[in-house]
């Protein structure tokens, strides 16, 4: 119960990695604001958290829109009175080779993955600065180092790393830590949709020889959100079974 009575906002928490992160935070005692563009899946995820004995609030949020990000934080304060933890997890992919990528594909991914992270980070930081306390964890990706067919996604996730380090510098004196996690190949609804051949190829690139789970990411989020990591900021942590090697 390292996070007992803390209030955590997790974006993209209706499914996949975000849902796993929310569950791990709840298991450690945090109350959760489940933010997702799909309010139906957010509501279902919130009910699961409530069954763990925690409070949960689903909020429909398109992180690419500033007004939505601001409403998310305002709703959190209205419901719980504070925000201790923000996990910027919401993200999309629109893969295509660079020479075939449409401008719309580029704009959509940058808007959600990078601008969305900025929007929520800014809205939360305004409150956390007043509290003089906060834990911000941004979900980047191993793809920030570059990946074929993901010029937009890789650029957005590299941007998240730069944003993380800048925010960490700006907020450190207010007792706010800002870190990034770079997941590798994680077993989610999205990755299960890839062809078997692609799945096997991805596994072959992982030294540990197995796919990760949302809980693997959630466990690191819990650490970074806890007092155990009170002196850890501006870090980029790979969680991918050694895939970046």
C-alpha positions, -999 to +999 in steps of 0.1 A: +000+000+000+028+024-010+002+048-026-026+046+000-051+075-005-030+090-033-049+103-064-037+091-098-048+102-132-041+077-160-048+086-196-057+060-221-067+038-191-097+021-207-077-008-221-042-021-228-011-008-210-031+021-194-056-002-178-028-024-165-011+007-150-043+018-134-048-016-118-013-017-104-017+018-089-051+008-074-036-023-059-011-001-041-039+020-026-044+048-050-077+062-061-079+064-099-092+088-125-097+067-156-093+090-186-101+077-221-115+090-253-139+060-252-161+066-221-177+032-223-144+013-218-133+039-192-165+032-172-159-005-173-123-001-162-134+022-134-158-005-122-130-030-120-109-006-099-138-001-075-140-039-070-104-036-057-117-014-030-105+019-045-125+050-057-125+055-095-138+082-117-141+077-155-136+109-175-141+111-213-109+128-225-094+136-259-059+145-248-052+163-281-076+190-270-065+215-244-100+220-231-104+182-225-071+180-207-080+210-185-114+194-178-097+162-168-077+179-141-105+201-130-128+170-126-101+153-106-098+182-082-135+185-079-139+148-070-108+142-049-094+176-039-059+170-053-038+152-079-007+133-068+002+112-098-002+118-135+005+090-160+005+102-196-002+069-214-027+078-241-013+071-276-022+060-311-003+046-341-009+052-378+020+032-393+032+037-429+065+039-447+079+075-448+074+079-485+038+067-482+028+084-450-001+109-454+001+143-437-031+133-418-013+102-404+015+124-392-007+150-376-030+126-358-001+108-341+017+140-331-016+155-318-024+126-295+010+113-285+030+145-281+006+174-279-017+153-257+012+146-233+020+183-232-016+193-226-021+169-196+013+176-182+007+214-183-027+212-167-015+189-139+017+208-133-003+240-126-020+223-097+011+203-085+032+235-084+007+249-059+007+217-039+045+215-041+042+178-047+037+155-077+047+125-096+045+126-134+052+095-155+052+098-193+049+066-214+073+069-243+083+038-263+114+019-274+105+032-308+117+066-299+151+054-311+136+048-346+115+021-361+108+012-398+073+023-407+068+045-377+083+079-386+053+097-369+052+074-339+089+075-333+091+112-336+062+117-311+078+093-286+112+110-290+094+143-283+080+128-251+115+120-239+126+156-246+095+170-229+101+148-199+136+160-193+126+197-198+097+194-174+119+176-149+143+205-149+115+231-145+095+213-118+122+197-096+124+226-071+086+222-065+091+186-053+077+172-086+094+144-104+090+137-141+102+104-156+096+084-188+091+047-193+098+031-227+078-001-231+090-027-255+068-054-270+038-057-247+009-081-249-022-059-255-053-059-277-033-039-303-003-062-305-024-093-305-038-081-339-004-085-357+001-115-379+018-146-363+049-141-384+054-105-371+047-117-335+074-143-338+098-118-354+093-094-325+098-121-299+131-131-316+144-096-310+139-098-272+168-113-253+144-126-226+125-144-253+090-134-242+064-107-245+058-082-217+026-076-199+008-043-189+016-052-153+053-051-161+049-015-170+025-008-141+050-021-116+076+004-127+050+032-127+042+023-091+078+026-081+082+060-098+050+072-082+060+062-047+083+078-021+108+051-029+116+071-061+115+106-045+150+114-057+145+100-092+137+125-119+145+131-156+151+093-161+141+072-192+136+036-182+134+008-207+110-020-199+113-044-227+132-076-217+163-061-233+148-054-267+167-021-271+199-041-272 
